[in-house]
Amino acid sequence: MFTPDDLKTAAFAKRFDETYERYGKPLESEHMGEYLAVSPSGECLLESDRSELARVAAERFGPGVFLYKIGTRSVGAFRSPRRVE
């Protein structure tokens, strides 16, 4: 899991890029333009709809997921919202 302050660090940016190279780059030839979620443990989900992917990834993986658009590295990462009861 990461915090909002982590988003500002060079180490976080390096991890984000390395994760794309490992999981996203191999998908470029067949899934260009689709969205990819990568969990902290390396599990992946593909979806054509970014919002749907974010929803499903948050439910399935919890916090610490990286989101990418295949072929583009500008989508980002998110933390799961806290539930208010």
C-alpha positions in Angstrom: 0.0 0.0 0.0 1.2 3.6 -0.5 0.3 7.0 0.8 -0.4 10.3 -1.0 3.2 11.4 -0.1 4.5 8.3 -1.9 3.1 9.7 -5.2 5.7 12.5 -5.1 8.8 10.3 -4.7 11.3 9.1 -7.4 11.1 5.6 -5.9 7.4 5.5 -6.5 7.7 6.7 -10.1 10.4 4.1 -10.7 8.2 1.4 -9.3 5.3 2.6 -11.4 7.4 2.5 -14.6 8.9 -0.9 -13.7 5.5 -2.4 -13.1 4.3 -1.2 -16.5 7.4 -2.6 -18.2 6.8 -6.0 -16.6 3.0 -6.3 -17.0 1.8 -3.7 -19.5 4.5 -3.6 -22.2 3.9 -7.3 -23.2 0.2 -6.6 -23.8 0.7 -3.7 -26.2 0.5 -5.7 -29.4 -2.9 -7.2 -28.6 -4.5 -4.8 -26.1 -3.4 -1.3 -27.1 -5.8 1.4 -25.7 -7.3 -1.0 -23.1 -6.9 -0.4 -19.3 -4.8 -2.5 -17.0 -4.9 -2.8 -13.2 -1.9 -4.4 -11.4 -2.3 -5.4 -7.8 0.6 -5.2 -5.3 1.0 -9.0 -5.7 1.2 -8.8 -9.5 -2.4 -9.9 -10.3 -3.7 -8.2 -13.4 -7.1 -7.2 -14.8 -7.9 -5.8 -18.3 -10.9 -3.8 -19.2 -12.0 -1.4 -22.0 -13.7 0.9 -19.5 -11.4 2.8 -17.1 -14.1 3.4 -14.5 -15.3 -0.2 -14.5 -11.7 -1.4 -14.1 -11.1 1.0 -11.2 -14.3 -0.3 -9.5 -13.5 -4.0 -10.0 -9.8 -3.6 -9.1 -10.7 -1.8 -5.8 -13.2 -4.6 -4.9 -10.9 -7.4 -5.9 -7.5 -6.1 -4.9 -8.0 -3.4 -2.4 -5.6 -0.5 -2.0 -2.2 -0.1 -3.8 -3.3 -0.9 -7.3 -1.6 0.7 -10.3 -3.8 1.6 -13.3 -2.4 2.0 -16.8 -3.8 2.6 -20.3 -1.9 0.1 -22.4 0.5 2.1 -24.7 0.2 5.2 -22.4 1.7 5.6 -18.9 -0.4 8.5 -17.7 -3.4 7.0 -15.8 -2.0 6.6 -12.3 -2.6 4.8 -9.0 -5.3 4.9 -6.5 -6.2 4.1 -2.9 -9.5 2.5 -2.1 -11.9 4.9 -0.4 -12.6 4.4 3.2 -16.0 3.2 4.0 -18.1 5.5 6.2 -20.6 3.7 8.4 
